[in-house]
């Protein structure tokens, strides 16, 4: 299935090359003159539930809140989420909160923090972002705007353990994120084999065929987010309406 997204940077809807996020040479593929709420209303019109709003850095709260108000219960929210603010975002209209950096400290999982968060809001409303980059044969989770490698390898054991604390995984393949050069098929296939809960993959999608491929390789358990290639984000590879039709056919 196709899942939509709204990426916010400095208060604007943007599409960014993921691996450059913490760099001085930040590369941006697209900056929209439309508000986050406009995109949220579009997704609501087309009953595209389960998309994510990601706040990349500060200055995005107002836009994020407007999107959640426009599509209450339809969008997940991520970026700077912790145990102190998670409930507030759910009350603002998010279906789930997405957490990554906050549950890692000095490259390791802080299981106490993760347990505290799951207990505070319930695992049914928690999504764990295990976005990763490849090193050798393995994929390592990266945090802090995807710049810091952790010691955590994405594998069957890891995903099984984390699934006890959350409802879904969101996994960006950071090395191909925003490049529109095709998905990381190897990672998608592994997620399809390994993940015991629904998983959304993002990174590199550049055609409608990628949606078919992710559905097949992911054994129906992995959804796909398409960003920079979408026509609504200035891309030329994928027509948004075709993604909507794809989802309707799947149902």
MOGIFEN-V353381 format. One record per helix or strand of 2 or more residues. SS is the DSSP state (H for helix, E for strand). FROM is the first residue (numbers start at 1). TO is the last residue. If there is no record, write none. Layout:
[[SS | FROM | TO] [SS | FROM | TO]]
//
This chain:
[[E | 2 | 3] [E | 5 | 9] [E | 12 | 16] [H | 18 | 20] [E | 28 | 31] [H | 36 | 45] [E | 51 | 56] [H | 61 | 70] [E | 75 | 78] [H | 86 | 91] [E | 96 | 99] [H | 101 | 103] [E | 104 | 105] [E | 108 | 109] [H | 111 | 121] [H | 123 | 125] [E | 126 | 129] [E | 132 | 135] [E | 138 | 143] [E | 148 | 153] [H | 156 | 162] [E | 168 | 173] [H | 185 | 194] [E | 199 | 202] [H | 208 | 217] [E | 222 | 225] [H | 231 | 233] [H | 240 | 250]]
//
